[in-house]
């Protein structure tokens, strides 16, 4: 995890892009790494809280990240890592790890919340 500070709380492999993985840190960053060389490919900054969840879309073009004390799941387009392309609201106002997942088609994103609700979003638009 060269170039990244803080406890690494989230890891995800990109199954559509060989050798790429994401590492989310309590410092609020998500690093994209080459698994073979260990080299840092990109550093994503924008999560309000420490990153506790990371999931790649089935096509491999998008990365979704979520954090503790952070009311949004961020969607990053990996073809242009500087900008967040979508934001999905949720109630994650505590230090609890709040889960989320993407369905196998990449069309739906579901997230829990500390309010006991499950929110399902259209991730395709």
N, C-alpha and C positions, 0 to 999 in steps of 0.2 A: 504494500500500500504506500508506495513512495509518493511524497507530495501531499499527503492527507493527514490531518490532525484528528485527534479524538477517538473515542471508542467506536469500533466498527460494529454497527447494530443490524445492518441489512446487507445481504449478498444475493445476487441473482445472476445466472448465466443467460446469455442471449443465444437461444437454441437455433435461431435463424442465421446468426453471424458467428461462425466458428471462432473460438478463442477469445471472445469478448465477454467480460463480466462487469457488473456494477457493484460498488461498495459504498454503502451509505454510512455516514458518520454522525455521532452526537454533536459534532461541531457544525452541522448543518450543510455539509457538502456531500456530493455524490461523485465518486471518481469512476471513470470508465477505463478499464485496464485490458491489456493484452495478456491472456493467461499464459502464453508460452514464454514471452520475454519478461513479463512482470511490469512492463512499461506503462506509464500513464498516458492514455490517449486523449482524455479531456477531463476537466473538472467542472461540474455543474454546481452553481450557487443560486439560491433563491428560496429554499425551504426556510420557513420562519422558525421551526424547531429542529431538534436533532432528528436525523433521518432514521426511521425505524422500519421502513418497508420500501422495497423496490421490486418492480415486476416489468419484464419486457412484453411488448405485444407479440402475438404469434408471428406476425410478419417480420419482426425484428427492427422495425423503423422507429418505434416509439418506446420510451421508458417512462414509467409511472413511478413517482416517489411520494411518500407520505411521512410525516414526522409527528413526534410527540409535541403536545401543546401547539398544534398547527391545524387550523380548520380547513386546509385545502390539500387535495392530492394534486400534484403537478404532473402534466404530461409534456415530455420533451421530445421534439423531433430530432432524432440523432443525425439527420442530414445537415442540421444547423443547430448546434448545441447551445447557442447563446441565448435563445429565447424559449420561454414556456409557451407552448401552443394552445394548451387548454388547462382549465382549473376546475376541480370538482369539489363542492362544499361538503363538509362533514363536521360532526361535533367531536373534536379531539382536543378538548381544552385541559386535559390532565397529562401527567407523565405516563399514563397507561399506553401500552402499545395497542393501537386500534388497527385491526386487520382490513385488508382490501384484496380483491382479486379481479382478474380479467377472464372472461370466458374464452373457450378454445377458438372461437371465430374472431375474437378481438372486437366484437360489436358491443359488448356490455361490460361495464365496470361496476362492481358492487363494493360497498364499504360499510362497515359497522360504525357505531358512534357510542360515546359514553352516555348518550341519552337513551340508549336501548333501541334505537331505530336502525334499520338497514336501508340504505339508499342505493338504488340501481340507476345507473346513467347509461345513456346511449353514447358509447365511446367512439362510434363510427363517424360522428358529425362534429 
